[in-house]
Protein backbone atom coordinates (compact mmCIF):
# COMPACT_ATOMS: atom_id res chain seq x y z
CA UNK A 1 0.00 0.00 0.00
CA UNK A 2 1.35 3.38 -0.99
CA UNK A 3 0.35 6.32 1.16
CA UNK A 4 -0.36 9.73 -0.36
CA UNK A 5 2.32 12.43 -0.01
CA UNK A 6 2.55 13.81 3.53
CA UNK A 7 0.88 17.18 2.74
CA UNK A 8 -2.21 15.30 1.56
CA UNK A 9 -2.13 13.08 4.63
CA UNK A 10 -2.05 16.19 6.83
CA UNK A 11 -4.93 17.81 4.95
CA UNK A 12 -7.01 14.63 5.08
CA UNK A 13 -6.24 14.20 8.76
CA UNK A 14 -7.21 17.77 9.60
CA UNK A 15 -10.41 17.39 7.58
CA UNK A 16 -11.28 14.15 9.35
CA UNK A 17 -10.67 15.67 12.79
CA UNK A 18 -12.75 18.78 12.03
CA UNK A 19 -15.60 16.67 10.65
CA UNK A 20 -15.51 14.37 13.67
CA UNK A 21 -15.58 17.41 15.99
CA UNK A 22 -18.69 18.69 14.20
CA UNK A 23 -20.32 15.28 14.58
CA UNK A 24 -19.52 15.40 18.30
CA UNK A 25 -20.93 18.93 18.57
CA UNK A 26 -24.22 17.80 16.98
CA UNK A 27 -24.31 14.74 19.25
CA UNK A 28 -23.80 16.76 22.42
CA UNK A 29 -26.17 19.62 21.58
CA UNK A 30 -27.90 19.76 18.17
CA UNK A 31 -28.71 23.47 18.50
CA UNK A 32 -25.09 24.35 19.28
CA UNK A 33 -23.99 21.94 16.55
CA UNK A 34 -26.09 23.86 14.04
CA UNK A 35 -24.50 27.09 15.25
CA UNK A 36 -20.99 25.63 15.15
CA UNK A 37 -21.54 24.36 11.60
CA UNK A 38 -23.23 27.67 10.68
CA UNK A 39 -26.20 25.77 9.25
CA UNK A 40 -29.68 27.24 9.17
CA UNK A 41 -32.70 24.89 9.37
CA UNK A 42 -34.53 26.68 6.57
CA UNK A 43 -31.56 26.13 4.24
CA UNK A 44 -31.09 22.40 4.96
CA UNK A 45 -33.14 21.25 1.93
CA UNK A 46 -30.76 23.20 -0.31
CA UNK A 47 -27.74 21.88 1.61
CA UNK A 48 -29.01 18.34 0.96
CA UNK A 49 -28.74 19.00 -2.79
CA UNK A 50 -25.01 19.63 -2.32
CA UNK A 51 -24.64 16.54 -0.15
CA UNK A 52 -26.37 14.20 -2.59
CA UNK A 53 -24.43 15.68 -5.50
CA UNK A 54 -21.14 15.24 -3.61
CA UNK A 55 -21.92 11.59 -2.86
CA UNK A 56 -22.80 11.05 -6.54
CA UNK A 57 -19.45 12.55 -7.59
CA UNK A 58 -17.62 10.27 -5.14
CA UNK A 59 -19.48 7.24 -6.50
CA UNK A 60 -18.66 8.11 -10.11
CA UNK A 61 -15.04 8.70 -9.09
CA UNK A 62 -14.96 5.26 -7.47
CA UNK A 63 -16.30 3.72 -10.67
CA UNK A 64 -13.40 5.12 -12.69
CA UNK A 65 -10.56 5.41 -10.17
CA UNK A 66 -11.51 3.47 -7.04
CA UNK A 67 -9.62 0.61 -5.50
CA UNK A 68 -11.46 -2.15 -3.71
CA UNK A 69 -10.28 -0.72 -0.39
CA UNK A 70 -11.69 2.70 -1.25
CA UNK A 71 -14.99 1.13 -2.29
CA UNK A 72 -15.12 -0.81 0.99
CA UNK A 73 -14.63 2.39 3.01
CA UNK A 74 -17.35 4.10 0.98
CA UNK A 75 -19.71 1.19 1.65
CA UNK A 76 -19.03 1.37 5.39
CA UNK A 77 -19.74 5.12 5.36
CA UNK A 78 -22.92 4.52 3.36
CA UNK A 79 -24.07 1.88 5.82
CA UNK A 80 -23.45 4.22 8.76
CA UNK A 81 -25.42 7.02 7.09
CA UNK A 82 -28.30 4.88 5.83
CA UNK A 83 -28.76 2.75 8.93
CA UNK A 84 -28.15 5.70 11.24
CA UNK A 85 -30.76 7.84 9.50
CA UNK A 86 -33.13 4.88 9.35
CA UNK A 87 -32.78 4.35 13.09
CA UNK A 88 -33.39 8.03 13.81
CA UNK A 89 -36.61 8.03 11.77
CA UNK A 90 -37.79 4.63 13.00
CA UNK A 91 -37.37 5.71 16.64
CA UNK A 92 -39.46 8.79 15.85
CA UNK A 93 -42.09 6.50 14.29
CA UNK A 94 -41.59 8.16 10.91
CA UNK A 95 -41.14 6.50 7.51
CA UNK A 96 -37.62 5.07 7.45
CA UNK A 97 -37.52 2.27 4.89
CA UNK A 98 -35.67 4.26 2.19
CA UNK A 99 -32.92 5.17 4.64
CA UNK A 100 -32.74 1.73 6.20
CA UNK A 101 -32.70 0.07 2.77
CA UNK A 102 -29.85 2.29 1.60
CA UNK A 103 -27.85 1.16 4.64
CA UNK A 104 -28.63 -2.49 3.93
CA UNK A 105 -27.63 -2.06 0.27
CA UNK A 106 -24.36 -0.48 1.40
CA UNK A 107 -23.71 -3.54 3.60
CA UNK A 108 -24.41 -5.79 0.61
CA UNK A 109 -21.96 -3.67 -1.40
CA UNK A 110 -19.41 -4.12 1.38
CA UNK A 111 -19.91 -7.89 1.37
CA UNK A 112 -19.43 -8.05 -2.40
CA UNK A 113 -16.34 -5.84 -2.15
CA UNK A 114 -14.82 -8.03 0.58
CA UNK A 115 -15.57 -11.08 -1.58
CA UNK A 116 -13.45 -9.60 -4.37
CA UNK A 117 -10.78 -8.34 -1.96
CA UNK A 118 -10.22 -11.83 -0.59
CA UNK A 119 -9.72 -13.25 -4.06
CA UNK A 120 -12.79 -15.46 -3.83
CA UNK A 121 -14.01 -14.33 -7.24
N, CA, C and O of each residue as an XYZ file, in Angstrom:
484
protein
N       0.840     -1.172      0.000
C       0.000      0.000      0.000
C       0.888      1.238      0.000
O       1.802      1.359      0.815
N       0.613      2.137     -0.906
C       1.352      3.383     -0.994
C       0.508      4.504     -0.408
O      -0.628      4.725     -0.828
N       1.067      5.203      0.556
C       0.349      6.320      1.159
C       0.494      7.561      0.293
O       1.479      7.702     -0.431
N      -0.484      8.463      0.361
C      -0.357      9.731     -0.362
C       0.800     10.544      0.207
O       1.267     10.263      1.310
N       1.270     11.554     -0.535
C       2.321     12.431     -0.013
C       1.890     13.056      1.319
O       0.701     13.268      1.556
N       2.857     13.345      2.175
C       2.552     13.812      3.529
C       1.665     15.043      3.571
O       0.820     15.127      4.463
N       1.804     16.028      2.644
C       0.885     17.175      2.742
C      -0.585     16.756      2.581
O      -1.468     17.318      3.229
N      -0.835     15.780      1.726
C      -2.207     15.301      1.560
C      -2.677     14.545      2.792
O      -3.836     14.658      3.190
N      -1.784     13.778      3.394
C      -2.134     13.078      4.632
C      -2.514     14.073      5.728
O      -3.472     13.856      6.469
N      -1.758     15.159      5.823
C      -2.054     16.185      6.828
C      -3.411     16.818      6.548
O      -4.229     16.961      7.456
N      -3.652     17.196      5.297
C      -4.934     17.815      4.946
C      -6.098     16.867      5.211
O      -7.120     17.276      5.762
N      -5.948     15.610      4.824
C      -7.005     14.626      5.076
C      -7.216     14.422      6.572
O      -8.350     14.319      7.039
N      -6.131     14.365      7.308
C      -6.238     14.195      8.758
C      -6.934     15.366      9.429
O      -7.798     15.173     10.285
N      -6.560     16.580      9.044
C      -7.206     17.772      9.603
C      -8.693     17.771      9.248
O      -9.538     18.054     10.096
N      -9.005     17.454      7.998
C     -10.409     17.391      7.582
C     -11.194     16.357      8.366
O     -12.333     16.608      8.762
N     -10.602     15.210      8.590
C     -11.277     14.152      9.348
C     -11.513     14.582     10.792
O     -12.586     14.335     11.345
N     -10.522     15.221     11.405
C     -10.674     15.672     12.793
C     -11.756     16.743     12.893
O     -12.601     16.687     13.786
N     -11.737     17.716     11.987
C     -12.747     18.779     12.027
C     -14.151     18.223     11.816
O     -15.094     18.644     12.485
N     -14.291     17.289     10.898
C     -15.595     16.674     10.649
C     -16.060     15.880     11.863
O     -17.231     15.941     12.238
N     -15.152     15.139     12.472
C     -15.507     14.375     13.672
C     -15.904     15.308     14.816
O     -16.820     14.996     15.577
N     -15.226     16.442     14.944
C     -15.584     17.406     15.987
C     -16.980     17.983     15.753
O     -17.727     18.205     16.706
N     -17.332     18.226     14.492
C     -18.692     18.690     14.195
C     -19.720     17.620     14.543
O     -20.778     17.925     15.092
N     -19.410     16.375     14.226
C     -20.325     15.283     14.581
C     -20.519     15.242     16.095
O     -21.641     15.070     16.571
N     -19.444     15.398     16.843
C     -19.525     15.399     18.305
C     -20.342     16.587     18.804
O     -21.124     16.452     19.745
N     -20.165     17.747     18.180
C     -20.933     18.931     18.574
C     -22.428     18.697     18.367
O     -23.233     19.052     19.227
N     -22.805     18.104     17.237
C     -24.215     17.798     16.978
C     -24.731     16.753     17.967
O     -25.875     16.834     18.414
N     -23.905     15.787     18.304
C     -24.308     14.740     19.249
C     -24.572     15.328     20.636
O     -25.567     15.001     21.282
N     -23.677     16.188     21.075
C     -23.796     16.762     22.423
C     -24.969     17.733     22.540
O     -25.721     17.698     23.514
N     -25.117     18.599     21.536
C     -26.170     19.617     21.575
C     -26.491     20.020     20.138
O     -25.763     20.815     19.544
N     -27.580     19.476     19.570
C     -27.905     19.757     18.169
C     -28.025     21.246     17.844
O     -27.624     21.673     16.760
N     -28.566     22.035     18.760
C     -28.710     23.473     18.497
C     -27.333     24.124     18.391
O     -27.075     24.897     17.469
N     -26.452     23.808     19.338
C     -25.090     24.353     19.276
C     -24.330     23.788     18.078
O     -23.505     24.477     17.479
N     -24.612     22.532     17.733
C     -23.994     21.944     16.548
C     -24.367     22.707     15.290
O     -23.524     22.967     14.432
N     -25.643     23.063     15.191
C     -26.089     23.859     14.037
C     -25.365     25.202     14.011
O     -24.951     25.671     12.951
N     -25.216     25.815     15.179
C     -24.505     27.094     15.254
C     -23.038     26.924     14.873
O     -22.488     27.713     14.105
N     -22.410     25.877     15.424
C     -20.991     25.627     15.148
C     -20.753     25.393     13.655
O     -19.766     25.866     13.091
N     -21.666     24.661     13.030
C     -21.536     24.361     11.600
C     -22.056     25.502     10.728
O     -21.961     25.445      9.502
N     -22.598     26.519     11.351
C     -23.229     27.667     10.680
C     -24.312     27.243      9.695
O     -24.480     27.858      8.641
N     -25.047     26.187     10.046
C     -26.196     25.765      9.247
C     -27.440     26.492      9.740
O     -27.532     26.888     10.902
N     -28.384     26.655      8.838
C     -29.681     27.235      9.165
C     -30.748     26.233      8.761
O     -30.733     25.747      7.630
N     -31.683     25.908      9.665
C     -32.701     24.889      9.365
C     -33.452     25.133      8.060
O     -33.741     24.194      7.319
N     -33.762     26.381      7.785
C     -34.529     26.681      6.569
C     -33.723     26.442      5.294
O     -34.301     26.340      4.212
N     -32.421     26.352      5.405
C     -31.558     26.127      4.235
C     -31.164     24.661      4.071
O     -30.531     24.308      3.076
N     -31.525     23.800      5.025
C     -31.094     22.399      4.958
C     -31.571     21.671      3.699
O     -30.816     20.855      3.169
N     -32.786     21.923      3.191
C     -33.143     21.250      1.930
C     -32.183     21.592      0.786
O     -31.862     20.728     -0.031
N     -31.729     22.833      0.723
C     -30.761     23.205     -0.315
C     -29.395     22.581     -0.036
O     -28.699     22.168     -0.964
N     -29.014     22.513      1.232
C     -27.744     21.879      1.605
C     -27.752     20.407      1.198
O     -26.727     19.872      0.777
N     -28.905     19.755      1.323
C     -29.005     18.338      0.960
C     -28.726     18.123     -0.527
O     -28.200     17.078     -0.914
N     -29.072     19.100     -1.360
C     -28.740     18.998     -2.788
C     -27.231     18.844     -2.946
O     -26.758     17.966     -3.667
N     -26.481     19.708     -2.263
C     -25.015     19.628     -2.322
C     -24.512     18.279     -1.829
O     -23.616     17.686     -2.431
N     -25.090     17.799     -0.735
C     -24.639     16.537     -0.153
C     -24.870     15.373     -1.109
O     -23.973     14.563     -1.341
N     -26.078     15.295     -1.663
C     -26.373     14.197     -2.587
C     -25.522     14.297     -3.850
O     -25.081     13.278     -4.381
N     -25.291     15.509     -4.331
C     -24.433     15.684     -5.503
C     -22.999     15.263     -5.184
O     -22.350     14.612     -6.003
N     -22.502     15.626     -4.005
C     -21.142     15.243     -3.613
C     -20.993     13.730     -3.532
O     -19.991     13.180     -3.989
N     -21.982     13.053     -2.956
C     -21.922     11.589     -2.864
C     -21.953     10.974     -4.260
O     -21.257      9.993     -4.521
N     -22.754     11.542     -5.155
C     -22.799     11.054     -6.537
C     -21.436     11.196     -7.206
O     -20.991     10.284     -7.903
N     -20.774     12.327     -7.003
C     -19.446     12.550     -7.587
C     -18.449     11.533     -7.031
O     -17.632     10.993     -7.777
N     -18.513     11.272     -5.733
C     -17.622     10.267     -5.138
C     -17.881      8.900     -5.760
O     -16.941      8.177     -6.089
N     -19.154      8.544     -5.922
C     -19.483      7.235     -6.499
C     -18.968      7.116     -7.929
O     -18.403      6.086     -8.299
N     -19.155      8.152     -8.732
C     -18.657      8.110    -10.114
C     -17.131      8.040    -10.105
O     -16.542      7.318    -10.909
N     -16.492      8.779     -9.211
C     -15.037      8.698     -9.085
C     -14.574      7.302     -8.723
O     -13.561      6.828     -9.237
N     -15.312      6.635     -7.835
C     -14.959      5.260     -7.469
C     -15.116      4.311     -8.651
O     -14.340      3.368     -8.803
N     -16.114      4.559     -9.482
C     -16.298      3.716    -10.669
C     -15.057      3.772    -11.553
O     -14.601      2.742    -12.048
N     -14.515      4.958    -11.752
C     -13.400      5.121    -12.688
C     -12.021      4.981    -12.040
O     -11.079      4.537    -12.698
N     -11.887      5.347    -10.775
C     -10.557      5.410    -10.167
C     -10.427      4.647     -8.851
O      -9.341      4.601     -8.272
N     -11.509      4.054     -8.373
C     -11.510      3.467     -7.039
C     -10.820      2.121     -6.945
O     -10.897      1.291     -7.851
N     -10.152      1.929     -5.840
C      -9.617      0.615     -5.501
C     -10.679     -0.113     -4.681
O     -11.633      0.502     -4.205
N     -10.513     -1.396     -4.524
C     -11.464     -2.150     -3.710
C     -11.486     -1.635     -2.270
O     -12.545     -1.585     -1.645
N     -10.334     -1.257     -1.750
C     -10.277     -0.722     -0.387
C     -11.072      0.575     -0.270
O     -11.791      0.781      0.708
N     -10.940      1.448     -1.266
C     -11.693      2.703     -1.251
C     -13.192      2.436     -1.341
O     -13.984      3.096     -0.669
N     -13.576      1.481     -2.160
C     -14.990      1.130     -2.294
C     -15.511      0.560     -0.979
O     -16.638      0.856     -0.581
N     -14.708     -0.249     -0.305
C     -15.119     -0.811      0.991
C     -15.359      0.300      2.010
O     -16.357      0.275      2.730
N     -14.459      1.266      2.073
C     -14.625      2.387      3.006
C     -15.894      3.167      2.672
O     -16.643      3.554      3.568
N     -16.131      3.396      1.392
C     -17.348      4.099      0.980
C     -18.589      3.323      1.408
O     -19.560      3.914      1.880
N     -18.562      2.019      1.247
C     -19.710      1.188      1.645
C     -19.947      1.254      3.149
O     -21.094      1.309      3.593
N     -18.879      1.249      3.935
C     -19.033      1.374      5.389
C     -19.667      2.725      5.726
O     -20.591      2.796      6.536
N     -19.171      3.791      5.104
C     -19.738      5.119      5.357
C     -21.208      5.163      4.940
O     -22.035      5.743      5.644
N     -21.532      4.559      3.809
C     -22.923      4.517      3.356
C     -23.815      3.750      4.310
O     -24.960      4.135      4.547
N     -23.294      2.666      4.857
C     -24.071      1.883      5.824
C     -24.310      2.689      7.098
O     -25.411      2.673      7.648
N     -23.289      3.386      7.561
C     -23.445      4.217      8.759
C     -24.507      5.291      8.518
O     -25.376      5.502      9.364
N     -24.443      5.965      7.376
C     -25.422      7.016      7.087
C     -26.825      6.448      6.934
O     -27.765      6.934      7.564
N     -26.971      5.427      6.105
C     -28.297      4.881      5.833
C     -28.943      4.261      7.054
O     -30.096      4.556      7.371
N     -28.200      3.399      7.743
C     -28.759      2.746      8.927
C     -28.937      3.737     10.077
O     -29.899      3.643     10.840
N     -28.014      4.677     10.197
C     -28.149      5.701     11.240
C     -29.385      6.558     11.029
O     -30.163      6.776     11.958
N     -29.567      7.044      9.801
C     -30.762      7.840      9.498
C     -32.024      7.004      9.666
O     -33.024      7.479     10.204
N     -31.972      5.759      9.204
C     -33.131      4.880      9.347
C     -33.512      4.697     10.802
O     -34.696      4.712     11.141
N     -32.524      4.523     11.663
C     -32.783      4.352     13.090
C     -33.387      5.619     13.701
O     -34.312      5.550     14.511
N     -32.858      6.760     13.307
C     -33.394      8.035     13.808
C     -34.872      8.159     13.459
O     -35.691      8.487     14.318
N     -35.215      7.898     12.198
C     -36.612      8.033     11.767
C     -37.493      6.940     12.351
O     -38.635      7.206     12.728
N     -36.987      5.726     12.432
C     -37.785      4.630     13.000
C     -38.109      4.904     14.469
O     -39.238      4.680     14.905
N     -37.137      5.383     15.226
C     -37.374      5.707     16.641
C     -38.422      6.805     16.799
O     -39.161      6.834     17.783
N     -38.477      7.710     15.817
C     -39.462      8.794     15.850
C     -40.796      8.349     15.255
O     -41.721      9.149     15.118
N     -40.885      7.073     14.905
C     -42.089      6.500     14.294
C     -42.456      7.222     12.997
O     -43.627      7.489     12.726
N     -41.440      7.529     12.213
C     -41.592      8.162     10.906
C     -41.160      7.175      9.835
O     -40.450      6.214     10.133
N     -41.579      7.397      8.584
C     -41.136      6.499      7.512
C     -39.603      6.448      7.460
O     -38.930      7.479      7.474
N     -39.075      5.231      7.399
C     -37.618      5.072      7.451
C     -37.087      4.088      6.417
O     -35.873      3.953      6.266
N     -37.966      3.401      5.705
C     -37.524      2.270      4.886
C     -36.502      2.676      3.826
O     -35.572      1.914      3.560
N     -36.645      3.850      3.216
C     -35.668      4.258      2.190
C     -34.274      4.422      2.798
O     -33.276      4.028      2.196
N     -34.218      5.003      3.987
C     -32.918      5.174      4.642
C     -32.348      3.829      5.078
O     -31.180      3.524      4.836
N     -33.189      3.037      5.719
C     -32.742      1.729      6.195
C     -32.292      0.859      5.031
O     -31.264      0.187      5.114
N     -33.056      0.870      3.952
C     -32.705      0.070      2.774
C     -31.384      0.528      2.169
O     -30.591     -0.303      1.726
N     -31.135      1.831      2.143
C     -29.852      2.294      1.596
C     -28.695      1.781      2.446
O     -27.637      1.445      1.914
N     -28.886      1.717      3.766
C     -27.853      1.157      4.637
C     -27.640     -0.321      4.400
O     -26.505     -0.798      4.390
N     -28.731     -1.050      4.208
C     -28.634     -2.491      3.926
C     -27.934     -2.715      2.586
O     -27.082     -3.596      2.470
N     -28.288     -1.923      1.581
C     -27.635     -2.057      0.271
C     -26.142     -1.751      0.372
O     -25.331     -2.391     -0.296
N     -25.780     -0.781      1.199
C     -24.358     -0.483      1.400
C     -23.645     -1.670      2.044
O     -22.507     -1.975      1.687
N     -24.302     -2.341      2.987
C     -23.705     -3.537      3.597
C     -23.553     -4.657      2.577
O     -22.564     -5.390      2.600
N     -24.527     -4.792      1.684
C     -24.408     -5.788      0.611
C     -23.230     -5.422     -0.286
O     -22.449     -6.288     -0.680
N     -23.106     -4.123     -0.609
C     -21.958     -3.668     -1.396
C     -20.645     -3.972     -0.705
O     -19.672     -4.358     -1.352
N     -20.614     -3.799      0.610
C     -19.410     -4.118      1.381
C     -19.100     -5.607      1.306
O     -17.944     -5.994      1.131
N     -20.120     -6.439      1.436
C     -19.913     -7.891      1.369
C     -19.364     -8.300      0.005
O     -18.452     -9.123     -0.079
N     -19.913     -7.734     -1.049
C     -19.431     -8.046     -2.405
C     -17.992     -7.568     -2.569
O     -17.162     -8.267     -3.151
N     -17.699     -6.375     -2.055
C     -16.340     -5.836     -2.151
C     -15.350     -6.721     -1.402
O     -14.275     -7.021     -1.921
N     -15.698     -7.140     -0.196
C     -14.820     -8.028      0.578
C     -14.621     -9.350     -0.153
O     -13.523     -9.907     -0.143
N     -15.668     -9.849     -0.781
C     -15.572    -11.080     -1.576
C     -14.475    -10.933     -2.633
O     -13.643    -11.825     -2.801
N     -14.479     -9.808     -3.340
C     -13.454     -9.596     -4.370
C     -12.089     -9.297     -3.760
O     -11.064     -9.663     -4.336
N     -12.059     -8.643     -2.613
C     -10.782     -8.339     -1.958
C     -10.070     -9.601     -1.489
O      -8.840     -9.658     -1.479
N     -10.831    -10.597     -1.105
C     -10.224    -11.827     -0.594
C      -9.835    -12.792     -1.706
O      -9.311    -13.874     -1.441
N     -10.090    -12.401     -2.940
C      -9.725    -13.255     -4.064
C     -10.651    -14.426     -4.271
O     -10.297    -15.389     -4.950
N     -11.833    -14.354     -3.694
C     -12.790    -15.457     -3.831
C     -13.432    -15.496     -5.208
O     -13.990    -16.517     -5.611
N     -13.354    -14.392     -5.920
C     -14.012    -14.325     -7.237
C     -13.205    -15.052     -8.291
O     -13.607    -15.097     -9.453
